[in-house]
Amino acid sequence: MDKYILNLISRARAFGKKLNKIVEFMDRDWTLHDEFGNTHVFRFKSGGVLRKSLNGNFTDMKWELEGEDAIAIHEQGSSKGEIFRYCFFLDGVLVVQKEGTTTVPTIFYNPSVIVDGDIKSYLYSYILNKEKLNKIDDSKEYFFKNPHNLPLNIGQAVFDNNLQPVSHATIKTSNKIILIENGLIKSITYYLIFDSNQGPIKIYSKYYDLLIGKIFKGDRVDADNDNIISGKIQLKGKSDATLTIDKNIIIKISHPDGFSKEAQVLIYLLTLLSLVLAAVMSC
């Protein structure tokens, strides 16, 4: 068993159920396929009966709990058997380990939940859900811990595609650059391409509003040739502002008629309101 799945098991244990939840793990077909192609099925039944099947041939044994995380198994009428400790189960898997050994745990799966028998994929999805890990972008290469269902933000922990913590990295997506230090997001820089009188330019900002076209003083401008930019640039399209730039930093944003679009709308509404009030007063 590789370290990857052992890590998933270790993390799933925190959310697993103890064996004292007897009703929930009884009468399920806990299944294991060994390296020789054999199929083992354990059915824990009422009355302490364990129906143990090997390739369809079964033997009835006895089982009893040894505390909330241990189980004893022995042949009927025998006082000798085996004890398994550190046991827990989820809807899809049952994990046990023989007492007094340092071997890796044994994992049985429930075929009514894991239909294809892919335990690794089941545990992967389970950890994503329980630890509230959300993908940073559509590539699913990185995830961030999001227990309160908040947008991506500074201070959140980041994990790679194997669900291992990312210590230090710079992650670039289609519209943001994320700096990771000591396992946490240190900064997020958003970027968007605008059309201008000097061709396409890319604007970088610490504000998310850039992605809906809002530009701020202090934002950075880059061109395809990576040259230092100073002077004025006229944007085209919806963002028809004129940017005054000093060494790639926006120091002034001018809009037509000296007002931003939001200000123009507000002025129009106030003017209209004053006309309506004047008409009412004259009546």
Secondary structure, 3 states (H helix, E strand, C coil): CCHHHHHHHHHHHCCCECCCCHHHHCCCCEEEECCCCCEEEEEEEHHHEEEEEECCEEEEEEEEECCCCCEEEEECCCCCEEEEEEEEECCCEEEEEECCCCCCCEEEECCCCCCCCCHHHHHHHHHHHHCCEEECCCCCCEEEECCCCCCCCCCCEEEECCCCECCCEEEECCCEEEEEECCEEEEEEEEEEECECCCCEEEEECCHHHHHCCCCCCCEEECCCCCCCCEEEEECCCCCCEEEEECCEEEEEECHHHCCHHHHHHHHHHHHHHHHHHHHHHC
